[in-house]
Amino acid sequence: DLLYQALVKEEERLKKERKIYNSLEAKFPNKRDAPDESTYLMEMSAGLVDDSSDDDEDGSDGDMLVSINPPVRREDRKTRKQRRVHKEEEEN
């Protein structure tokens, strides 16, 4: 019984220590582990410049976005009734 009480006390103490660690030390890194200005600049500029120079210079990207069906204006859209009638005509 006494051993169990000691175990419970020890678990509570460890739980409190872990809570303090998570609330303070885990959020704020040490001075040597903290990011400096050079790493901050490198992280913030990552992805801005594309290092690969494949075939991006020839400007052929516009040809890849060709739509098969042209966009339809709202006024020109078929109503549900028109679609149903057209479907019935095709079946007959």
N, CA, C and O atoms as a GROMACS GRO file, in nm:
protein
  368
    1ASP      N    1   0.083  -0.119   0.000
    1ASP     CA    2   0.000   0.000   0.000
    1ASP      C    3   0.087   0.125   0.000
    1ASP      O    4   0.060   0.221  -0.073
    2LEU      N    5   0.191   0.124   0.081
    2LEU     CA    6   0.283   0.237   0.089
    2LEU      C    7   0.360   0.254  -0.041
    2LEU      O    8   0.386   0.366  -0.086
    3LEU      N    9   0.396   0.143  -0.101
    3LEU     CA   10   0.467   0.145  -0.229
    3LEU      C   11   0.377   0.202  -0.339
    3LEU      O   12   0.425   0.277  -0.425
    4TYR      N   13   0.250   0.168  -0.337
    4TYR     CA   14   0.155   0.219  -0.436
    4TYR      C   15   0.137   0.370  -0.421
    4TYR      O   16   0.131   0.442  -0.521
    5GLN      N   17   0.130   0.419  -0.297
    5GLN     CA   18   0.117   0.563  -0.274
    5GLN      C   19   0.241   0.637  -0.324
    5GLN      O   20   0.229   0.746  -0.380
    6ALA      N   21   0.358   0.579  -0.304
    6ALA     CA   22   0.481   0.640  -0.354
    6ALA      C   23   0.480   0.645  -0.506
    6ALA      O   24   0.525   0.742  -0.567
    7LEU      N   25   0.429   0.539  -0.567
    7LEU     CA   26   0.420   0.535  -0.713
    7LEU      C   27   0.326   0.643  -0.765
    7LEU      O   28   0.357   0.710  -0.864
    8VAL      N   29   0.213   0.661  -0.700
    8VAL     CA   30   0.116   0.763  -0.741
    8VAL      C   31   0.177   0.902  -0.728
    8VAL      O   32   0.162   0.986  -0.817
    9LYS      N   33   0.246   0.927  -0.616
    9LYS     CA   34   0.311   1.057  -0.595
    9LYS      C   35   0.416   1.083  -0.702
    9LYS      O   36   0.426   1.194  -0.756
   10GLU      N   37   0.495   0.981  -0.734
   10GLU     CA   38   0.600   0.995  -0.835
   10GLU      C   39   0.539   1.024  -0.972
   10GLU      O   40   0.590   1.106  -1.048
   11GLU      N   41   0.429   0.955  -1.006
   11GLU     CA   42   0.362   0.979  -1.134
   11GLU      C   43   0.307   1.121  -1.141
   11GLU      O   44   0.315   1.185  -1.246
   12GLU      N   45   0.251   1.171  -1.031
   12GLU     CA   46   0.200   1.308  -1.028
   12GLU      C   47   0.313   1.408  -1.046
   12GLU      O   48   0.298   1.507  -1.118
   13ARG      N   49   0.428   1.382  -0.980
   13ARG     CA   50   0.542   1.471  -0.992
   13ARG      C   51   0.593   1.474  -1.136
   13ARG      O   52   0.624   1.580  -1.190
   14LEU      N   53   0.603   1.355  -1.199
   14LEU     CA   54   0.649   1.348  -1.338
   14LEU      C   55   0.551   1.418  -1.432
   14LEU      O   56   0.591   1.482  -1.530
   15LYS      N   57   0.422   1.404  -1.402
   15LYS     CA   58   0.321   1.468  -1.484
   15LYS      C   59   0.332   1.620  -1.475
   15LYS      O   60   0.320   1.690  -1.576
   16LYS      N   61   0.356   1.673  -1.354
   16LYS     CA   62   0.372   1.817  -1.337
   16LYS      C   63   0.498   1.867  -1.407
   16LYS      O   64   0.497   1.973  -1.470
   17GLU      N   65   0.607   1.790  -1.396
   17GLU     CA   66   0.731   1.829  -1.464
   17GLU      C   67   0.712   1.832  -1.615
   17GLU      O   68   0.759   1.924  -1.682
   18ARG      N   69   0.644   1.731  -1.669
   18ARG     CA   70   0.619   1.725  -1.813
   18ARG      C   71   0.533   1.843  -1.858
   18ARG      O   72   0.554   1.899  -1.965
   19LYS      N   73   0.435   1.880  -1.775
   19LYS     CA   74   0.348   1.992  -1.808
   19LYS      C   75   0.427   2.122  -1.812
   19LYS      O   76   0.408   2.204  -1.902
   20ILE      N   77   0.515   2.142  -1.714
   20ILE     CA   78   0.599   2.262  -1.712
   20ILE      C   79   0.693   2.263  -1.832
   20ILE      O   80   0.713   2.367  -1.895
   21TYR      N   81   0.752   2.148  -1.863
   21TYR     CA   82   0.842   2.139  -1.977
   21TYR      C   83   0.769   2.173  -2.107
   21TYR      O   84   0.820   2.248  -2.190
   22ASN      N   85   0.650   2.117  -2.125
   22ASN     CA   86   0.575   2.142  -2.247
   22ASN      C   87   0.531   2.286  -2.259
   22ASN      O   88   0.526   2.341  -2.369
   23SER      N   89   0.499   2.349  -2.148
   23SER     CA   90   0.451   2.486  -2.154
   23SER      C   91   0.564   2.588  -2.167
   23SER      O   92   0.540   2.699  -2.215
   24LEU      N   93   0.685   2.554  -2.126
   24LEU     CA   94   0.793   2.652  -2.132
   24LEU      C   95   0.906   2.612  -2.227
   24LEU      O   96   0.927   2.677  -2.329
   25GLU      N   97   0.976   2.507  -2.194
   25GLU     CA   98   1.099   2.474  -2.265
   25GLU      C   99   1.074   2.419  -2.405
   25GLU      O  100   1.156   2.441  -2.494
   26ALA      N  101   0.965   2.350  -2.426
   26ALA     CA  102   0.940   2.294  -2.558
   26ALA      C  103   0.901   2.402  -2.658
   26ALA      O  104   0.926   2.387  -2.778
   27LYS      N  105   0.842   2.511  -2.611
   27LYS     CA  106   0.800   2.619  -2.700
   27LYS      C  107   0.913   2.714  -2.735
   27LYS      O  108   0.914   2.772  -2.843
   28PHE      N  109   1.007   2.731  -2.645
   28PHE     CA  110   1.114   2.826  -2.665
   28PHE      C  111   1.247   2.751  -2.674
   28PHE      O  112   1.293   2.697  -2.573
   29PRO      N  113   1.309   2.747  -2.792
   29PRO     CA  114   1.434   2.672  -2.806
   29PRO      C  115   1.551   2.742  -2.738
   29PRO      O  116   1.545   2.861  -2.705
   30ASN      N  117   1.657   2.666  -2.717
   30ASN     CA  118   1.778   2.722  -2.659
   30ASN      C  119   1.840   2.823  -2.755
   30ASN      O  120   1.801   2.830  -2.872
   31LYS      N  121   1.933   2.899  -2.706
   31LYS     CA  122   1.997   3.001  -2.789
   31LYS      C  123   2.071   2.937  -2.906
   31LYS      O  124   2.067   2.990  -3.017
   32ARG      N  125   2.138   2.825  -2.884
   32ARG     CA  126   2.214   2.762  -2.993
   32ARG      C  127   2.123   2.688  -3.090
   32ARG      O  128   2.159   2.672  -3.207
   33ASP      N  129   2.005   2.643  -3.044
   33ASP     CA  130   1.911   2.574  -3.132
   33ASP      C  131   1.816   2.668  -3.204
   33ASP      O  132   1.753   2.630  -3.302
   34ALA      N  133   1.807   2.791  -3.156
   34ALA     CA  134   1.713   2.886  -3.215
   34ALA      C  135   1.759   2.925  -3.355
   34ALA      O  136   1.879   2.937  -3.380
   35PRO      N  137   1.665   2.946  -3.447
   35PRO     CA  138   1.703   2.985  -3.583
   35PRO      C  139   1.757   3.128  -3.584
   35PRO      O  140   1.703   3.217  -3.520
   36ASP      N  141   1.866   3.146  -3.659
   36ASP     CA  142   1.921   3.280  -3.671
   36ASP      C  143   1.870   3.344  -3.799
   36ASP      O  144   1.785   3.287  -3.868
   37GLU      N  145   1.922   3.461  -3.832
   37GLU     CA  146   1.870   3.537  -3.946
   37GLU      C  147   1.895   3.466  -4.078
   37GLU      O  148   1.812   3.473  -4.168
   38SER      N  149   2.008   3.398  -4.091
   38SER     CA  150   2.038   3.332  -4.219
   38SER      C  151   1.945   3.213  -4.242
   38SER      O  152   1.898   3.194  -4.355
   39THR      N  153   1.917   3.134  -4.138
   39THR     CA  154   1.825   3.022  -4.157
   39THR      C  155   1.682   3.071  -4.178
   39THR      O  156   1.606   3.010  -4.253
   40TYR      N  157   1.646   3.180  -4.113
   40TYR     CA  158   1.513   3.237  -4.132
   40TYR      C  159   1.496   3.282  -4.276
   40TYR      O  160   1.393   3.256  -4.339
   41LEU      N  161   1.596   3.351  -4.330
   41LEU     CA  162   1.590   3.398  -4.467
   41LEU      C  163   1.584   3.282  -4.565
   41LEU      O  164   1.512   3.287  -4.664
   42MET      N  165   1.661   3.177  -4.537
   42MET     CA  166   1.663   3.061  -4.625
   42MET      C  167   1.527   2.989  -4.623
   42MET      O  168   1.480   2.946  -4.728
   43GLU      N  169   1.465   2.977  -4.506
   43GLU     CA  170   1.335   2.911  -4.496
   43GLU      C  171   1.225   2.993  -4.562
   43GLU      O  172   1.137   2.937  -4.628
   44MET      N  173   1.229   3.124  -4.546
   44MET     CA  174   1.125   3.208  -4.602
   44MET      C  175   1.136   3.220  -4.754
   44MET      O  176   1.036   3.240  -4.822
   45SER      N  177   1.257   3.208  -4.807
   45SER     CA  178   1.274   3.221  -4.952
   45SER      C  179   1.270   3.087  -5.023
   45SER      O  180   1.286   3.082  -5.145
   46ALA      N  181   1.250   2.979  -4.951
   46ALA     CA  182   1.244   2.847  -5.014
   46ALA      C  183   1.120   2.840  -5.102
   46ALA      O  184   1.010   2.872  -5.058
   47GLY      N  185   1.140   2.796  -5.225
   47GLY     CA  186   1.030   2.782  -5.318
   47GLY      C  187   1.002   2.904  -5.402
   47GLY      O  188   0.922   2.897  -5.494
   48LEU      N  189   1.066   3.017  -5.373
   48LEU     CA  190   1.043   3.136  -5.454
   48LEU      C  191   1.114   3.127  -5.588
   48LEU      O  192   1.061   3.170  -5.690
   49VAL      N  193   1.233   3.072  -5.588
   49VAL     CA  194   1.312   3.061  -5.710
   49VAL      C  195   1.315   2.916  -5.752
   49VAL      O  196   1.347   2.828  -5.672
   50ASP      N  197   1.283   2.891  -5.879
   50ASP     CA  198   1.287   2.755  -5.931
   50ASP      C  199   1.425   2.732  -5.990
   50ASP      O  200   1.464   2.798  -6.086
   51ASP      N  201   1.500   2.639  -5.931
   51ASP     CA  202   1.636   2.614  -5.976
   51ASP      C  203   1.641   2.535  -6.106
   51ASP      O  204   1.739   2.544  -6.180
   52SER      N  205   1.537   2.459  -6.136
   52SER     CA  206   1.540   2.378  -6.258
   52SER      C  207   1.512   2.466  -6.379
   52SER      O  208   1.422   2.550  -6.378
   53SER      N  209   1.591   2.446  -6.482
   53SER     CA  210   1.575   2.523  -6.606
   53SER      C  211   1.547   2.427  -6.720
   53SER      O  212   1.624   2.419  -6.816
   54ASP      N  213   1.436   2.354  -6.710
   54ASP     CA  214   1.403   2.253  -6.810
   54ASP      C  215   1.360   2.319  -6.941
   54ASP      O  216   1.446   2.359  -7.020
   55ASP      N  217   1.233   2.331  -6.964
   55ASP     CA  218   1.182   2.394  -7.085
   55ASP      C  219   1.087   2.507  -7.050
   55ASP      O  220   0.992   2.534  -7.122
   56ASP      N  221   1.113   2.574  -6.940
   56ASP     CA  222   1.025   2.680  -6.896
   56ASP      C  223   1.046   2.810  -6.974
   56ASP      O  224   0.959   2.897  -6.972
   57GLU      N  225   1.158   2.824  -7.041
   57GLU     CA  226   1.189   2.950  -7.108
   57GLU      C  227   1.115   2.968  -7.239
   57GLU      O  228   1.099   3.082  -7.284
   58ASP      N  229   1.070   2.859  -7.303
   58ASP     CA  230   1.010   2.874  -7.435
   58ASP      C  231   0.865   2.921  -7.429
   58ASP      O  232   0.810   2.957  -7.533
   59GLY      N  233   0.802   2.923  -7.314
   59GLY     CA  234   0.667   2.978  -7.299
   59GLY      C  235   0.559   2.889  -7.357
   59GLY      O  236   0.457   2.941  -7.403
   60SER      N  237   0.575   2.760  -7.356
   60SER     CA  238   0.475   2.670  -7.412
   60SER      C  239   0.372   2.627  -7.309
   60SER      O  240   0.297   2.533  -7.333
   61ASP      N  241   0.367   2.694  -7.195
   61ASP     CA  242   0.272   2.655  -7.091
   61ASP      C  243   0.128   2.689  -7.129
   61ASP      O  244   0.036   2.622  -7.083
   62GLY      N  245   0.107   2.790  -7.211
   62GLY     CA  246  -0.026   2.832  -7.250
   62GLY      C  247  -0.097   2.729  -7.335
   62GLY      O  248  -0.220   2.725  -7.334
   63ASP      N  249  -0.026   2.646  -7.408
   63ASP     CA  250  -0.087   2.547  -7.494
   63ASP      C  251  -0.146   2.431  -7.415
   63ASP      O  252  -0.232   2.359  -7.467
   64MET      N  253  -0.102   2.410  -7.294
   64MET     CA  254  -0.147   2.296  -7.216
   64MET      C  255  -0.285   2.320  -7.153
   64MET      O  256  -0.348   2.224  -7.109
   65LEU      N  257  -0.332   2.444  -7.149
   65LEU     CA  258  -0.459   2.476  -7.085
   65LEU      C  259  -0.571   2.493  -7.187
   65LEU      O  260  -0.646   2.590  -7.179
   66VAL      N  261  -0.582   2.403  -7.281
   66VAL     CA  262  -0.685   2.411  -7.384
   66VAL      C  263  -0.810   2.340  -7.332
   66VAL      O  264  -0.803   2.224  -7.289
   67SER      N  265  -0.922   2.409  -7.337
   67SER     CA  266  -1.048   2.351  -7.291
   67SER      C  267  -1.117   2.280  -7.407
   67SER      O  268  -1.125   2.334  -7.517
   68ILE      N  269  -1.166   2.161  -7.382
   68ILE     CA  270  -1.235   2.085  -7.486
   68ILE      C  271  -1.372   2.146  -7.510
   68ILE      O  272  -1.411   2.169  -7.624
   69ASN      N  273  -1.445   2.171  -7.403
   69ASN     CA  274  -1.577   2.232  -7.415
   69ASN      C  275  -1.567   2.379  -7.376
   69ASN      O  276  -1.517   2.410  -7.268
   70PRO      N  277  -1.615   2.469  -7.461
   70PRO     CA  278  -1.607   2.611  -7.427
   70PRO      C  279  -1.703   2.643  -7.313
   70PRO      O  280  -1.801   2.572  -7.294
   71PRO      N  281  -1.677   2.749  -7.237
   71PRO     CA  282  -1.767   2.785  -7.128
   71PRO      C  283  -1.903   2.830  -7.181
   71PRO      O  284  -1.913   2.888  -7.289
   72VAL      N  285  -2.008   2.803  -7.103
   72VAL     CA  286  -2.144   2.836  -7.144
   72VAL      C  287  -2.194   2.949  -7.055
   72VAL      O  288  -2.180   2.945  -6.933
   73ARG      N  289  -2.254   3.050  -7.120
   73ARG     CA  290  -2.310   3.161  -7.043
   73ARG      C  291  -2.434   3.114  -6.969
   73ARG      O  292  -2.496   3.015  -7.007
   74ARG      N  293  -2.469   3.184  -6.864
   74ARG     CA  294  -2.582   3.144  -6.781
   74ARG      C  295  -2.713   3.146  -6.860
   74ARG      O  296  -2.800   3.061  -6.840
   75GLU      N  297  -2.727   3.244  -6.948
   75GLU     CA  298  -2.850   3.256  -7.025
   75GLU      C  299  -2.864   3.143  -7.127
   75GLU      O  300  -2.975   3.107  -7.165
   76ASP      N  301  -2.750   3.088  -7.172
   76ASP     CA  302  -2.753   2.985  -7.275
   76ASP      C  303  -2.761   2.843  -7.219
   76ASP      O  304  -2.769   2.748  -7.296
   77ARG      N  305  -2.760   2.828  -7.089
   77ARG     CA  306  -2.766   2.694  -7.031
   77ARG      C  307  -2.902   2.632  -7.054
   77ARG      O  308  -3.004   2.700  -7.058
   78LYS      N  309  -2.902   2.501  -7.068
   78LYS     CA  310  -3.027   2.428  -7.082
   78LYS      C  311  -3.091   2.412  -6.945
   78LYS      O  312  -3.022   2.392  -6.845
   79THR      N  313  -3.223   2.420  -6.943
   79THR     CA  314  -3.295   2.396  -6.819
   79THR      C  315  -3.314   2.246  -6.801
   79THR      O  316  -3.286   2.168  -6.892
   80ARG      N  317  -3.361   2.207  -6.686
   80ARG     CA  318  -3.385   2.064  -6.661
   80ARG      C  319  -3.492   2.010  -6.756
   80ARG      O  320  -3.484   1.896  -6.803
   81LYS      N  321  -3.590   2.093  -6.782
   81LYS     CA  322  -3.697   2.050  -6.873
   81LYS      C  323  -3.642   2.028  -7.013
   81LYS      O  324  -3.676   1.930  -7.079
   82GLN      N  325  -3.556   2.121  -7.060
   82GLN     CA  326  -3.498   2.106  -7.193
   82GLN      C  327  -3.412   1.980  -7.200
   82GLN      O  328  -3.415   1.909  -7.300
   83ARG      N  329  -3.336   1.953  -7.097
   83ARG     CA  330  -3.254   1.833  -7.096
   83ARG      C  331  -3.341   1.706  -7.098
   83ARG      O  332  -3.310   1.610  -7.168
   84ARG      N  333  -3.449   1.707  -7.020
   84ARG     CA  334  -3.537   1.591  -7.016
   84ARG      C  335  -3.603   1.568  -7.152
   84ARG      O  336  -3.611   1.454  -7.199
   85VAL      N  337  -3.650   1.675  -7.214
   85VAL     CA  338  -3.714   1.662  -7.345
   85VAL      C  339  -3.614   1.611  -7.448
   85VAL      O  340  -3.647   1.524  -7.529
   86HIS      N  341  -3.493   1.664  -7.445
   86HIS     CA  342  -3.390   1.620  -7.540
   86HIS      C  343  -3.356   1.472  -7.519
   86HIS      O  344  -3.337   1.399  -7.615
   87LYS      N  345  -3.350   1.430  -7.394
   87LYS     CA  346  -3.320   1.290  -7.364
   87LYS      C  347  -3.433   1.199  -7.412
   87LYS      O  348  -3.407   1.091  -7.465
   88GLU      N  349  -3.558   1.243  -7.394
   88GLU     CA  350  -3.672   1.164  -7.440
   88GLU      C  351  -3.673   1.153  -7.592
   88GLU      O  352  -3.709   1.048  -7.646
   89GLU      N  353  -3.635   1.260  -7.661
   89GLU     CA  354  -3.630   1.257  -7.808
   89GLU      C  355  -3.523   1.160  -7.857
   89GLU      O  356  -3.543   1.092  -7.957
   90GLU      N  357  -3.412   1.155  -7.788
   90GLU     CA  358  -3.304   1.064  -7.828
   90GLU      C  359  -3.346   0.918  -7.809
   90GLU      O  360  -3.307   0.832  -7.888
   91GLU      N  361  -3.424   0.891  -7.705
   91GLU     CA  362  -3.467   0.754  -7.678
   91GLU      C  363  -3.568   0.706  -7.783
   91GLU      O  364  -3.570   0.587  -7.815
   92ASN      N  365  -3.649   0.795  -7.834
   92ASN     CA  366  -3.752   0.755  -7.932
   92ASN      C  367  -3.701   0.750  -8.069
   92ASN      O  368  -3.775   0.719  -8.162
   0.00000   0.00000   0.00000
